């Protein structure tokens, strides 16, 4: 895990956007020149654990 914090998101709307992206992410085929990523994503939940809601 990178030790340097680049961005912290705290507003509800941005959190919802990232939450949707994380929950719906999937691998896709691509012809793009592949490079190795150089980033980490850390999710910190209030109280330490995610609140699971039933899917509708």
C-alpha positions as CSV (number, residue, x, y, z in Angstrom):
1,X,0.0,0.0,0.0
2,X,1.4,3.4,-0.9
3,X,2.0,5.5,2.2
4,X,1.3,8.9,0.5
5,X,-2.3,10.0,0.5
6,X,-3.2,11.6,-2.8
7,X,-7.0,12.1,-2.4
8,X,-9.6,11.7,0.3
9,X,-13.3,11.8,-0.6
10,X,-15.7,12.7,2.1
11,X,-18.8,14.2,0.4
12,X,-21.8,11.9,0.1
13,X,-22.4,12.3,-3.7
14,X,-18.7,11.4,-4.5
15,X,-18.8,8.5,-2.1
16,X,-21.9,7.1,-3.8
17,X,-20.2,7.4,-7.2
18,X,-17.1,5.5,-6.0
19,X,-19.2,2.9,-4.1
20,X,-21.2,2.2,-7.3
21,X,-18.0,1.9,-9.3
22,X,-16.5,-0.5,-6.8
23,X,-19.6,-2.7,-6.5
24,X,-20.2,-2.9,-10.3
25,X,-16.6,-3.2,-11.6
26,X,-15.7,-6.1,-13.9
27,X,-12.8,-7.1,-16.0
28,X,-13.0,-6.3,-19.7
29,X,-11.0,-7.2,-22.7
30,X,-9.0,-4.4,-24.2
31,X,-6.4,-3.8,-27.0
32,X,-4.9,-0.8,-25.1
33,X,-1.2,-1.0,-24.5
34,X,-1.2,-2.5,-21.0
35,X,0.8,-0.9,-18.3
36,X,1.0,-1.8,-14.6
37,X,-1.0,0.4,-12.3
38,X,0.7,2.5,-9.7
39,X,-2.1,3.2,-7.3
40,X,-4.0,1.7,-4.4
41,X,-7.5,2.3,-3.3
42,X,-8.3,2.2,0.4
43,X,-11.9,2.3,1.7
44,X,-12.4,3.3,5.3
45,X,-15.9,2.7,6.8
46,X,-17.3,4.7,9.7
47,X,-17.2,2.3,12.6
48,X,-14.7,0.1,10.8
49,X,-17.1,-2.1,8.8
50,X,-19.3,-1.6,5.8
51,X,-23.1,-1.5,6.3
52,X,-24.6,-4.1,4.0
53,X,-27.9,-3.3,2.5
54,X,-30.1,-5.9,0.7
55,X,-30.1,-5.6,-3.0
56,X,-33.3,-4.3,-4.5
